[in-house]
Amino acid sequence: MTHEQGKKHLVDPATIETWLSKTGSYIEDVPKTDAKWRILVVDDDTDVHEATDYALSRVKILGRSLELIHAYSAGEGLEILHQETDIAVILLDVVMERPDSGLRLVEEIRAEGYREQRIILRTGYPGDAPEKEVIRNYEVDDYWSKDELTRTRLVTSLTTAIRAVDYIRALKGTRAGLEMVIEGTQHLYQNKNLDLFAEGVLTQLAAILRVSPAGGICALAELPDSEDELVVLSGTGRFAPHVGSKLFEVDEIDKDLIHKSLRNGQGPVVSGDKMVFSHQSDTGRRLLIYFVHEQSLSRQDIVLTELFVTNLAICFDNLALITELGELAFVDQRVGIPNQNAFDRELMNVTRGDSNHTLVAMVAIEDAAELVVAFGVNYFEEIMNAVYQRLHRIAGNTVLVARVAEYTLGLVDSTGKFEVSAAENIFDEPFEVAGSPVVVRATIGVVRGNPQGRRSSDIQRAARLTLLKQKQKGPGGTAEFESSMADDVQDSLRLIGKLRQAVQDRVLTFVFQPKIRLASERVVGYEVLCRWTDDGVPVSPGRFIPLAERAGLSDDITFQCLEAVSDLNRSLQQENLPALKAAVNLAAHDIGNMDFVEQLLEACHRLGLGPELICFEITETQHFTNDGDATACVQKLAEEGFELWLDDFGTGYSSLTHLDILPVCGIKIDKSFISVLSAENHATHVAETAAGIAQTLGIDCVAEGIETREQHKFCQSLGVEFAQGFLYSAGLAPDKFVAWLKDWNLNGRTNDDRN
């Protein structure tokens, strides 16, 4: 039996409460038998409040006493209604701040969707609001003059109203219960092994009955006619300590009731606060549920339980298959070791208890991709299995080791006693793989305890973040989590929120960096660049542009960019300057979305930006070779006549493949290859190779980041057609760009002819 198979599960009460909170608000709305009917009294007269308190202080309706909540204005009454979700009846004065304050409040209450609450109007000025008109025009349940409303009449009116509320809630309860039976059955089908199935049964039953269980047992017998061997798989409340015990060894159970259920068949057997039902599948397995509750059950509850039991029996009949699938779901099928699901479950179980001593580690095999390429996937799987076996051997059965990524193992130690140095030491000796020794290195990220009371997913994320930080330093080594490591992530989240607001408020700005034809040294176009200032501090585009793409804001930024181009064209026209072709960057996420491309073309048409006025730049880091949608989107733009440029050429991957499959008209040599140009190395530099490729393919070439005359001349000598960079100008605001364009001069040459 593996570590995962041998571990049983308890039903944590918090799990039930969490599930209840997700299955519909009515669960909290249903009053318990010992709860009071809550009455909201809205009146601006304190004497009326005191009189109402006195009149109803000893009254019980449908076996329950009353709780009065007081409000002294219509506004206060509505605010209380927003906060208190289980108010049954509202005693409402008509005349308060205004002669019709109460009537206005009735309209607001019903308009906001409060349909369950019954409203009884009271007034000291019946002439201001005639009874017939009020009853006809407003959704109220009763209407009395305060002089006529004696204590007897008040109690009678409240009784009628509360009966109506109780009936409405019963109907809602039936509907909510049926929905939960359906959803609960679906939830059970999602569980992939017997432990989770048993845990889920108790959780769903508590939810359907809308009770907090005093205790529950889910037990299983593997063989036919072996009821005496029923074993407790899952327990809650006072039965939680008995998980793993035989059912009939539990002293606190009603054994006679259980035997009655075993004889009764599939239907539930109810006795007082206890409920038992069992089912035997065609394979002979016996499932038995023993449930003790704290509230009395209605006939409606029993009917819902019977329906749930019927569905549960269907689930259990397929349990053999479910169990088999569960084993598959928690085991990596290629290597035969626990997988990510097993890791998630173990970490979740650990964090349910005292996780302050927990140790979580991520162990990433270095050079894994190279090993796969060199020797094949099967060979690497043998390496992964060998590392797992050695790590599992030194960690012991109390520590879970699982495969959590293609090249990474995860470790969960609930005791925190495992020495990380032991994990480091296993790589000191070669591993025996396919009959030969192999030296393997690893990088390790560690999280100790539960920093800041995090959830299991947060702890796992912290471990992965720590591993990533260590890998960024170089291969090998071990790092332990520090809270400062998460600052970047938190800062990014905060920045995304601010950026989203900035995009919505349209406070982003755009600058224009000119593009020069090197042969004539004349301006032929410009690139549009986005800028953002947050609280007076400029944010680097290298920081916020990737965040915009991640947050799905890049499309909005692109459309605002097009509007900025249109505005600049009007400014150029007003100054009798010819329009220049603008280069607009397209985000990786957007270029693979045909809907975005259609919207982009529509925006260009609406703004009068045809192919003669605008072109688009795409980065070679996009997965065009594997993404047919992205390639189709690029083809669509080309078919519409728009020029496409491959940006940052030489910094991504598959550059030549991109040039082969994409309809690009030119490439932009990344500034990292331009900034190092000098008299000593330009002849053998990547820039020369890129320029040669462009000439061979018959496409244009732009050199980015030119800052010196020397670089300018080198690029001219290489045959590069166009250039951008600080030598000519940084990105300029629209008005400054127009002014710069008028005065443009390099080496004494003017910009009279830009063709």
C-alpha positions in Angstrom: 0.0 0.0 0.0 1.4 3.4 -1.0 1.5 6.5 1.2 -1.5 7.9 -0.5 -3.6 4.7 -0.5 -2.9 4.1 3.2 -4.0 7.6 4.4 -7.6 8.0 5.5 -9.5 11.3 5.7 -11.6 13.0 8.3 -14.5 15.3 7.4 -13.4 18.7 8.7 -16.4 20.8 9.9 -14.9 23.7 8.1 -15.2 21.8 4.9 -18.9 21.4 5.5 -19.3 25.1 6.3 -17.3 26.0 3.2 -19.4 23.8 1.0 -22.6 25.1 2.5 -21.6 28.6 1.8 -21.2 27.8 -1.9 -24.4 25.9 -2.4 -26.9 28.7 -2.0 -27.7 31.5 0.4 -30.9 29.8 1.5 -29.0 27.3 3.7 -28.2 30.2 6.0 -31.7 31.6 5.7 -33.5 28.6 7.0 -34.2 29.2 10.7 -33.2 26.5 13.2 -35.9 25.1 15.5 -34.6 27.1 18.4 -34.3 30.3 16.5 -36.6 33.3 16.9 -38.8 35.0 14.3 -37.0 38.3 13.6 -39.3 41.3 13.3 -38.1 44.7 12.0 -40.0 47.6 13.6 -39.6 50.9 11.6 -41.1 53.9 13.3 -39.9 57.4 14.3 -41.9 57.3 17.6 -40.0 55.8 20.5 -43.2 55.2 22.4 -44.4 53.0 19.6 -41.2 50.9 19.8 -41.7 50.5 23.6 -45.3 49.6 23.3 -44.6 47.0 20.6 -41.8 45.5 22.7 -44.2 45.3 25.7 -47.1 43.8 23.6 -44.9 41.1 22.0 -42.5 40.3 24.8 -44.1 37.0 25.7 -45.7 36.1 22.4 -44.7 32.8 20.6 -45.8 32.1 17.0 -45.6 28.6 15.5 -43.7 27.6 18.6 -41.0 30.2 18.4 -40.6 33.5 20.3 -40.0 36.9 18.6 -36.9 39.1 18.3 -37.6 42.7 17.5 -35.1 44.8 15.7 -35.7 48.6 15.8 -35.2 51.3 13.2 -36.2 54.9 13.7 -36.2 56.1 10.1 -36.9 54.7 6.6 -33.2 54.9 5.7 -32.1 53.1 8.9 -34.7 50.4 8.2 -33.4 49.8 4.7 -29.8 49.7 6.0 -30.7 47.0 8.6 -32.6 45.0 6.0 -29.4 45.0 3.9 -27.4 43.7 6.9 -29.9 41.2 8.4 -30.9 38.5 5.8 -33.4 36.5 7.9 -36.0 39.2 8.8 -39.5 37.7 8.5 -41.9 40.6 9.0 -41.6 44.4 8.8 -43.9 46.5 11.0 -43.7 49.8 9.1 -44.9 53.3 10.0 -46.3 55.2 7.0 -45.6 58.8 8.2 -42.1 59.5 9.4 -39.6 62.0 7.9 -42.2 62.5 5.1 -45.9 61.9 4.9 -45.2 58.9 2.6 -41.8 57.7 4.0 -43.2 54.3 4.7 -44.8 53.9 1.3 -41.6 54.9 -0.4 -39.7 52.4 1.7 -42.1 49.6 0.6 -41.4 50.5 -3.0 -37.6 50.4 -2.4 -37.8 47.1 -0.5 -39.7 45.3 -3.3 -37.6 47.0 -6.0 -34.4 45.6 -4.5 -35.8 42.1 -4.6 -36.9 41.5 -1.1 -40.0 39.3 -1.8 -40.0 37.0 1.1 -40.5 39.5 3.9 -44.1 40.3 4.8 -44.9 44.0 5.4 -47.5 45.3 7.9 -48.2 49.0 7.6 -49.2 51.1 10.7 -50.2 54.7 10.6 -51.4 57.3 13.0 -52.7 59.4 10.1 -54.9 57.1 8.0 -56.3 60.0 6.1 -52.9 60.7 4.5 -52.8 57.2 3.0 -56.3 55.7 2.4 -56.4 52.0 3.1 -57.9 50.9 -0.3 -55.4 52.8 -2.3 -52.5 51.6 -0.3 -53.5 47.9 -0.5 -54.2 48.3 -4.2 -51.0 50.2 -5.2 -48.4 48.8 -2.8 -47.2 45.2 -2.2 -48.1 45.0 1.5 -49.8 42.3 3.5 -51.8 44.3 6.1 -52.6 47.9 6.9 -53.8 49.2 10.3 -54.4 52.5 12.1 -52.4 52.5 15.3 -55.5 53.3 17.2 -57.3 50.2 15.9 -54.3 47.9 16.2 -54.8 46.2 19.6 -52.5 43.6 20.9 -54.8 40.8 19.8 -55.0 42.2 16.3 -51.3 42.7 16.2 -50.6 39.1 17.2 -53.2 37.9 14.7 -51.7 39.9 11.9 -48.2 38.8 12.7 -49.3 35.1 12.9 -50.8 35.3 9.4 -47.7 37.0 8.0 -45.3 34.5 9.7 -47.3 31.6 8.4 -46.9 33.0 4.9 -43.1 33.5 5.4 -42.8 29.9 6.8 -44.6 28.5 3.7 -42.4 30.6 1.3 -39.3 29.3 3.0 -40.5 25.8 2.9 -41.0 26.1 -0.8 -37.6 27.6 -1.2 -36.2 24.8 1.0 -37.7 22.1 -1.2 -36.3 23.7 -4.3 -32.9 24.4 -2.8 -32.8 20.8 -1.4 -33.5 19.3 -4.8 -30.9 21.5 -6.4 -28.4 20.3 -3.7 -29.3 16.7 -4.3 -28.5 17.1 -8.0 -25.4 19.1 -7.3 -24.3 16.8 -4.5 -24.6 13.8 -6.7 -22.5 15.5 -9.4 -19.9 16.4 -6.7 -19.7 12.8 -5.6 -19.2 11.7 -9.2 -16.2 14.1 -9.4 -14.4 12.3 -6.5 -11.9 9.9 -7.9 -11.3 7.5 -5.0 -13.0 5.8 -2.1 -11.7 8.1 0.6 -12.9 11.3 -1.0 -16.2 9.6 -1.9 -16.8 8.7 1.7 -15.9 12.2 2.9 -18.1 13.8 0.2 -21.2 11.7 1.3 -21.2 13.1 4.8 -20.5 16.7 3.5 -23.4 16.5 1.0 -25.8 15.0 3.5 -25.2 17.7 6.0 -25.8 20.3 3.3 -29.0 18.7 2.0 -30.5 18.5 5.5 -29.2 22.0 6.4 -27.8 20.8 9.7 -24.5 20.8 11.6 -23.8 17.1 12.2 -23.1 16.0 15.8 -21.3 13.1 14.2 -21.3 11.0 11.0 -19.7 7.8 9.8 -19.2 6.5 6.3 -18.2 2.8 6.5 -17.4 0.1 3.9 -17.3 -3.6 3.7 -15.3 -5.0 0.8 -17.0 -8.5 0.6 -20.6 -9.8 0.4 -22.1 -10.8 3.7 -19.3 -9.2 5.7 -21.2 -6.5 7.6 -19.3 -7.3 10.7 -16.2 -6.2 8.9 -17.5 -2.7 8.1 -14.6 -0.3 8.4 -15.0 3.4 9.1 -13.6 5.3 6.1 -14.6 8.8 7.1 -15.9 10.4 10.2 -17.0 13.8 11.5 -17.8 15.2 14.9 -17.4 12.8 17.8 -16.8 9.9 15.4 -13.7 11.5 13.8 -11.2 9.6 16.0 -12.7 6.2 14.9 -11.5 6.4 11.3 -9.9 3.1 10.4 -11.7 1.2 13.2 -14.3 -1.5 12.6 -17.8 0.0 12.8 -19.2 -2.3 15.5 -16.2 -1.5 17.7 -17.4 2.1 18.1 -19.2 2.2 21.4 -21.4 5.3 20.8 -23.3 4.0 17.8 -26.8 2.5 17.9 -26.1 -1.0 16.8 -29.7 -2.1 16.7 -30.6 0.8 14.3 -27.7 -0.2 12.1 -28.8 -3.9 12.0 -32.3 -2.7 11.1 -30.9 -0.6 8.2 -29.0 -3.7 7.0 -32.2 -5.7 6.9 -34.2 -2.8 5.5 -32.4 -2.4 2.2 -31.7 0.9 0.6 -34.1 3.2 2.3 -33.0 5.4 5.2 -34.0 4.4 8.7 -34.7 7.3 11.1 -34.9 7.2 14.8 -34.9 10.4 16.8 -31.7 12.3 16.0 -30.2 9.3 14.2 -30.3 8.3 10.6 -28.9 5.2 8.9 -28.9 3.8 5.4 -26.9 1.3 3.5 -26.5 -0.1 0.1 -24.9 -3.2 -1.4 -23.5 -3.0 -4.9 -23.7 -5.7 -7.5 -20.1 -6.5 -6.7 -20.9 -7.2 -3.1 -19.4 -4.1 -1.5 -21.5 -2.6 1.3 -21.7 1.1 2.0 -23.3 2.3 5.3 -23.9 5.9 6.4 -24.6 6.5 10.1 -25.6 10.2 10.8 -26.4 11.9 14.0 -27.9 15.4 13.8 -28.7 18.2 16.2 -32.0 19.4 14.8 -35.3 17.6 14.1 -36.0 16.6 10.6 -39.2 17.4 8.7 -41.0 15.1 6.3 -39.5 17.3 3.5 -36.0 16.4 4.8 -36.8 12.7 4.8 -38.0 12.9 1.2 -34.9 14.7 0.1 -32.8 12.2 1.9 -34.5 9.3 0.1 -33.9 11.0 -3.2 -30.2 11.5 -2.3 -29.9 7.9 -1.2 -31.3 6.7 -4.5 -28.7 8.8 -6.4 -26.0 7.8 -3.9 -26.7 4.1 -4.7 -26.1 4.8 -8.4 -22.8 6.4 -7.6 -21.8 3.6 -5.3 -22.6 0.9 -8.0 -19.9 2.5 -10.1 -17.5 2.8 -7.2 -15.2 0.0 -8.5 -14.7 2.0 -11.6 -14.4 5.3 -9.7 -11.8 3.8 -7.3 -9.8 2.5 -10.3 -10.0 5.9 -11.9 -9.0 7.5 -8.6 -5.9 5.5 -8.4 -5.0 6.5 -11.9 -5.7 10.2 -11.1 -3.2 10.2 -8.3 -0.4 8.3 -9.9 1.8 9.5 -12.8 1.1 6.9 -15.4 4.5 7.2 -17.1 6.7 6.8 -14.0 4.3 5.1 -11.6 4.8 7.6 -8.7 2.4 10.0 -7.0 1.5 13.0 -9.2 0.4 16.6 -8.8 -3.1 15.6 -7.6 -1.6 13.5 -4.8 0.7 16.4 -3.9 -2.3 18.8 -3.9 -4.4 16.6 -1.7 -1.6 15.9 0.8 -0.7 19.6 1.1 -4.4 20.4 1.6 -4.8 17.8 4.3 -1.7 19.1 6.1 -2.9 22.8 6.0 -6.2 21.8 7.5 -4.4 21.0 10.8 -1.3 22.5 12.4 0.8 23.4 9.4 3.4 25.5 11.3 5.9 22.7 11.2 5.2 21.7 7.5 8.1 21.6 5.1 7.4 21.8 1.4 10.2 21.5 -1.2 10.4 21.6 -5.0 13.3 19.6 -6.5 13.9 20.4 -10.2 16.2 18.2 -12.3 18.8 20.4 -14.1 19.5 19.9 -17.8 16.3 17.9 -18.1 15.3 19.2 -21.4 18.8 18.5 -22.8 18.6 14.9 -21.5 15.2 14.4 -23.2 16.5 15.8 -26.5 19.7 13.8 -26.3 18.5 10.4 -25.1 14.7 10.5 -25.4 11.7 10.7 -23.1 11.8 7.1 -21.9 15.5 7.5 -20.7 14.6 10.7 -18.8 11.6 9.0 -17.2 14.0 6.3 -15.8 16.2 9.1 -14.4 13.1 10.7 -12.8 12.1 7.4 -11.3 15.6 6.8 -10.0 15.7 10.2 -8.3 12.2 9.6 -6.8 13.2 6.2 -5.4 16.3 7.5 -3.8 14.5 10.6 -2.4 11.6 8.5 -1.1 14.0 6.1 0.5 15.7 8.7 2.6 12.5 10.7 3.3 10.5 7.7 4.6 6.8 6.8 4.4 5.7 9.9 6.5 6.8 12.2 3.7 5.1 12.4 0.4 7.2 12.7 -2.7 5.3 13.4 -6.0 5.9 14.5 -9.5 4.6 18.0 -9.7 5.9 19.1 -13.2 7.7 17.5 -16.2 11.1 17.8 -14.6 10.2 18.6 -10.9 9.5 16.5 -7.8 7.6 18.0 -4.9 8.0 17.0 -1.2 5.5 17.5 1.7 6.6 16.7 5.2 3.9 17.5 7.9 6.4 17.0 10.7 9.0 19.4 9.4 11.7 17.0 10.6 13.0 16.2 7.2 16.5 17.5 6.6 16.8 19.4 3.3 20.5 18.6 3.2 19.6 14.9 2.9 17.8 15.8 -0.4 20.9 17.7 -1.6 23.1 14.7 -0.7 21.3 12.2 -2.9 22.8 13.9 -5.9 26.4 13.5 -4.7 26.4 9.9 -6.2 25.6 9.0 -9.8 22.3 7.3 -10.5 22.1 3.9 -12.2 20.1 4.4 -15.4 19.8 1.8 -18.2 22.9 0.0 -16.8 25.1 3.1 -16.8 25.9 5.7 -14.1 24.4 9.2 -14.8 25.4 12.3 -12.9 22.3 14.4 -12.1 22.1 17.9 -10.6 19.1 19.6 -9.0 17.9 23.0 -7.8 15.7 23.0 -4.7 13.2 25.6 -3.3 12.0 25.2 0.3 9.2 26.6 2.3 9.2 26.0 6.1 6.0 26.2 8.2 3.0 28.2 7.0 4.1 31.8 6.5 1.3 34.3 7.2 -1.3 31.6 7.6 -1.4 30.8 3.9 -3.6 28.3 2.1 -2.2 25.2 0.6 -2.2 26.7 -2.9 -0.3 29.7 -1.5 2.3 27.5 0.1 2.8 25.6 -3.1 3.1 28.9 -5.0 5.7 30.1 -2.5 7.7 26.9 -3.1 7.6 27.3 -6.8 8.5 31.0 -6.6 11.5 30.1 -4.4 12.6 27.4 -6.9 12.3 29.9 -9.7 14.3 32.6 -7.9 17.1 30.0 -7.3 17.1 28.8 -10.9 17.4 32.4 -12.0 20.7 32.6 -10.1 22.1 29.6 -12.0 21.7 25.8 -12.0 22.0 24.0 -8.8 21.8 25.1 -5.2 19.0 25.4 -2.6 17.0 28.5 -1.5 14.5 29.0 1.3 11.4 31.1 0.9 11.5 34.7 2.2 8.5 36.9 2.3 10.3 39.5 0.2 10.2 37.0 -2.7 6.4 37.5 -3.0 6.7 41.3 -3.1 7.2 41.3 -6.9 4.0 39.2 -7.3 2.0 41.4 -5.0 3.4 44.6 -6.6 2.4 43.2 -10.0 -1.2 42.6 -8.8 -1.4 46.1 -7.3 0.0 47.6 -10.5 -2.4 45.6 -12.7 -5.3 47.2 -10.7 -3.9 50.7 -11.2 -3.2 50.0 -14.9 -6.8 48.7 -15.5 -8.1 52.0 -14.0 -5.6 54.0 -16.1 -6.8 52.3 -19.3 -10.4 52.8 -18.3 -9.8 56.5 -17.5 -7.8 56.9 -20.7 -4.9 58.5 -19.0 -2.2 56.6 -20.9 -0.2 58.7 -23.3 1.5 57.9 -26.5 4.8 59.2 -27.9 6.2 58.9 -31.4 9.8 57.9 -32.3 10.8 58.8 -35.9 12.0 56.2 -38.4 14.8 57.4 -40.7 15.8 56.2 -44.2 19.5 55.8 -43.8 20.4 56.4 -47.5 18.7 59.9 -47.6 18.6 60.6 -43.9 15.0 61.7 -44.2 12.0 60.8 -41.9 9.7 58.2 -43.5 7.6 57.1 -40.5 7.5 56.6 -36.8 6.8 54.0 -34.1 4.0 54.6 -31.6 5.1 53.9 -28.0 2.8 53.8 -24.9 3.7 55.7 -21.7 2.1 55.6 -18.3 2.7 57.8 -15.2 1.4 56.4 -12.0 1.0 59.0 -9.2 3.5 61.2 -10.9 6.1 58.5 -11.4 6.8 57.1 -14.9 6.4 53.3 -15.1 8.7 51.5 -17.4 7.0 50.1 -20.5 9.1 46.9 -19.9 7.2 46.6 -16.7 3.6 47.6 -17.5 3.3 46.3 -21.1 3.7 42.6 -20.1 1.3 43.2 -17.2 -1.2 44.7 -19.6 -1.0 41.6 -21.8 -1.4 39.3 -18.8 -4.4 41.3 -17.6 -6.1 41.3 -21.0 -5.7 45.1 -21.4 -3.5 45.2 -24.4 -6.4 45.3 -26.9 -7.8 48.5 -25.3 -4.3 50.0 -25.4 -4.0 49.2 -29.1 -7.3 50.8 -29.9 -6.3 53.9 -28.0 -3.0 53.9 -29.8 -4.8 54.0 -33.2 -6.8 57.0 -32.0 -3.5 58.7 -31.0 -2.2 58.1 -34.6 -5.4 59.6 -36.0 -5.0 62.7 -33.9 -1.4 63.1 -34.9 -2.3 62.9 -38.6 -4.8 65.8 -38.1 -2.0 67.8 -36.5 0.3 67.1 -39.4 -2.3 68.1 -41.8 -3.0 71.4 -40.0 0.7 72.2 -40.3 0.7 71.3 -44.0 3.0 68.3 -43.3 2.4 65.1 -45.2 1.2 62.1 -43.1 3.8 59.5 -42.2 3.4 55.7 -41.8 2.9 54.7 -38.2 4.2 51.4 -36.8 1.9 49.9 -34.1 2.9 47.0 -31.9 0.5 44.1 -31.5 0.5 42.0 -28.3 1.2 38.3 -28.4 -2.1 37.4 -26.8 -4.1 39.5 -29.2 -2.6 38.4 -32.5 -3.9 34.9 -32.1 -7.5 36.2 -31.7 -9.4 36.6 -34.9 -12.2 38.6 -33.2 -9.5 41.1 -32.1 -8.2 41.3 -35.7 -11.7 42.0 -37.0 -12.1 44.8 -34.4 -8.7 46.1 -35.3 -9.6 46.3 -39.0 -12.9 48.0 -38.2 -11.1 50.6 -36.0 -8.6 51.3 -38.8 -11.4 51.8 -41.3 -13.4 54.0 -38.9 -10.4 56.2 -38.2 -9.3 56.4 -41.8 -6.0 54.5 -41.2 -5.4 52.5 -44.3 -2.3 50.5 -45.2 -0.6 53.6 -46.5 -0.8 55.2 -43.1 -0.2 52.3 -40.7 1.7 49.1 -40.3 2.0 46.5 -37.5 4.9 45.0 -35.6 4.9 41.5 -34.1 7.5 40.0 -31.9 9.3 36.8 -32.9 8.7 35.4 -29.4 5.1 34.6 -30.4 4.4 30.9 -31.2 3.5 31.2 -34.8 5.1 27.9 -35.8 2.7 26.1 -33.5 -0.3 28.4 -33.4 -2.4 28.2 -36.6 -4.8 30.8 -35.3 -2.0 33.4 -34.9 -0.7 32.6 -38.3 -4.2 33.0 -39.8 -4.6 36.3 -38.1 -1.3 37.6 -39.5 -2.3 36.4 -42.9 -5.7 38.3 -42.6 -3.9 41.6 -41.9 -1.6 41.0 -44.9 -4.5 40.3 -47.2 -6.0 43.6 -46.2 -2.8 45.3 -47.5 -1.1 46.1 -44.1 2.6 45.8 -43.8 3.9 43.4 -41.1 7.3 43.7 -39.5 9.0 41.1 -37.3 10.2 43.0 -34.2 13.2 42.3 -32.0 14.7 40.0 -34.6 17.4 37.7 -33.2 16.2 37.7 -29.5 13.5 35.1 -29.8 13.4 31.7 -31.4 12.7 30.2 -34.8 13.4 33.5 -36.6 14.1 31.9 -40.0 11.0 29.8 -39.6 9.0 32.9 -39.0 10.4 34.6 -42.1 9.4 31.5 -44.0 5.8 31.1 -42.9 4.8 34.7 -42.2 4.0 37.4 -44.9 6.4 40.0 -43.3 7.8 42.9 -45.3 10.7 43.5 -43.1 12.6 42.9 -39.8 13.7 45.1 -37.0 17.2 44.3 -35.6 17.0 44.4 -31.9 18.9 47.3 -30.2 21.0 44.8 -28.2 22.8 43.9 -31.4 23.1 47.6 -32.5 24.4 49.0 -29.2 27.6 46.9 -29.3 28.6 47.9 -32.8 32.0 49.3 -33.0 34.9 49.5 -35.5 36.4 46.4 -33.9 33.5 44.0 -34.1 30.9 45.2 -36.6 32.1 43.1 -39.5 31.3 39.8 -37.7 28.4 40.9 -35.7 24.8 39.5 -35.7 23.6 42.8 -37.1 25.5 42.2 -40.3 24.1 38.7 -40.6 20.5 40.0 -40.1 21.0 42.6 -42.7 22.3 40.0 -45.1 19.3 37.8 -44.5 16.9 40.7 -45.2 18.8 41.5 -48.5 18.8 37.8 -49.5 15.0 37.5 -48.9 14.2 40.8 -50.5 12.7 42.4 -47.4 13.4 45.6 -45.6 15.4 46.0 -42.5 15.3 48.5 -39.6 18.1 49.0 -37.0 16.7 49.9 -33.5 18.6 51.8 -30.8 21.1 53.8 -32.8 22.7 56.3 -30.5 26.0 57.3 -32.1 27.2 58.6 -35.5 29.5 55.6 -35.7 26.6 53.1 -35.4 24.7 55.2 -37.9 27.5 54.9 -40.5 28.0 51.2 -39.8 24.4 50.5 -40.5 24.6 52.5 -43.7 27.6 50.4 -44.8 25.7 47.2 -44.0 22.9 48.1 -46.3 20.3 48.6 -43.6 17.5 50.6 -45.0 15.9 52.3 -42.0 16.9 53.3 -38.5 15.5 54.4 -35.1 17.2 55.6 -32.0 18.2 58.4 -29.7 20.7 59.7 -32.2 17.7 61.1 -34.1 15.1 61.5 -31.4 13.6 59.8 -28.4 9.8 59.2 -28.3 8.1 62.6 -28.5 4.7 63.9 -27.5 2.5 64.9 -30.5 3.1 68.6 -30.3 6.9 68.1 -29.8 7.0 65.6 -32.6 5.4 68.0 -35.0 7.8 70.8 -34.0 10.8 68.4 -34.3 9.6 67.3 -37.7 9.6 70.9 -39.0 13.2 71.5 -37.8 14.6 68.0 -38.6 18.2 68.3 -39.8 21.1 65.8 -39.8 24.5 66.8 -41.1 23.0 70.0 -42.6 20.4 68.2 -44.7 16.7 69.2 -44.4 13.6 67.2 -44.6 12.1 68.7 -47.7 11.7 65.4 -49.4 10.5 62.3 -47.4 9.9 60.0 -50.3 
